[in-house]
Amino acid sequence: MPQIKSAKKRVITDAKRGAANQAVRSSVKTAAKKVEAAVAAGDKDQAKAAFVAAESKLAHAAAKGVLKKETASRKVARLAKKVDKIGQ
């Protein structure tokens, strides 16, 4: 347990930031799962709508530093590839 006041504050701050980051990561995963579900169902319109939402959440996570820019870009590209394959 930290003894120094600033270290005590860092523990509290880190816990808050960790919880916020976890919430963002969770929303990104949920959005990606919605895209995957729509793709599995073969519903192109729903998949496109879900993809737009997922892309927005990934961009937000990258901007906040929760995910690296390259990671977000890779995930968007992979989701886009799956959405584009519907109906082929």
C-alpha positions in Angstrom: 0.0 0.0 0.0 1.4 3.4 -0.9 2.5 5.7 1.9 3.1 8.9 -0.1 0.1 11.0 -0.8 0.7 11.3 -4.5 1.1 7.6 -4.9 -2.2 7.0 -3.1 -3.9 9.4 -5.5 -2.3 7.5 -8.5 -3.8 4.3 -7.2 -7.3 5.8 -7.2 -6.8 7.6 -10.5 -5.5 4.4 -12.2 -8.5 2.5 -11.0 -10.9 5.1 -12.4 -9.1 5.2 -15.7 -8.9 1.5 -15.9 -12.6 1.2 -15.4 -13.3 3.8 -18.1 -11.0 2.1 -20.5 -12.6 -1.3 -19.8 -16.0 0.2 -20.6 -14.8 1.5 -23.9 -13.2 -1.8 -24.8 -16.4 -3.6 -23.9 -18.5 -1.3 -26.1 -16.1 -1.9 -29.0 -16.4 -5.7 -28.6 -20.2 -5.5 -28.4 -20.3 -3.4 -31.6 -18.0 -5.9 -33.4 -20.2 -8.8 -32.2 -23.3 -7.1 -33.7 -21.5 -6.8 -37.0 -20.5 -10.5 -36.9 -24.1 -11.5 -36.0 -25.5 -9.6 -38.9 -23.0 -11.0 -41.3 -23.8 -14.6 -40.0 -27.5 -13.9 -40.6 -26.7 -12.6 -44.1 -28.5 -9.3 -43.5 -26.5 -6.8 -45.5 -28.4 -3.7 -44.5 -28.2 -4.5 -40.8 -24.5 -5.4 -41.2 -23.7 -2.1 -42.8 -25.6 -0.1 -40.1 -23.8 -2.1 -37.4 -20.5 -1.6 -39.2 -20.9 2.1 -39.2 -21.5 2.1 -35.5 -18.6 -0.2 -34.8 -16.2 1.9 -36.9 -17.2 5.0 -34.9 -16.6 3.2 -31.6 -13.2 1.9 -32.8 -12.2 5.4 -34.0 -13.2 6.9 -30.6 -11.3 4.2 -28.7 -8.2 4.9 -30.9 -8.5 8.7 -30.3 -8.8 8.2 -26.6 -5.7 6.0 -26.5 -7.6 2.9 -25.4 -6.6 1.1 -28.5 -3.6 1.8 -30.7 -4.4 3.5 -34.0 -3.1 0.5 -36.0 -5.2 -2.0 -34.0 -8.4 0.0 -34.6 -7.6 0.3 -38.3 -6.9 -3.4 -38.6 -10.2 -4.3 -36.8 -12.2 -1.9 -39.1 -10.6 -3.4 -42.2 -11.4 -7.0 -41.1 -15.0 -6.1 -40.3 -15.4 -4.2 -43.6 -14.0 -7.3 -45.5 -16.7 -9.5 -43.8 -19.5 -7.1 -44.6 -18.4 -6.8 -48.2 -18.5 -10.6 -48.6 -22.2 -10.8 -47.9 -24.2 -11.9 -50.9 -21.2 -13.2 -52.9 
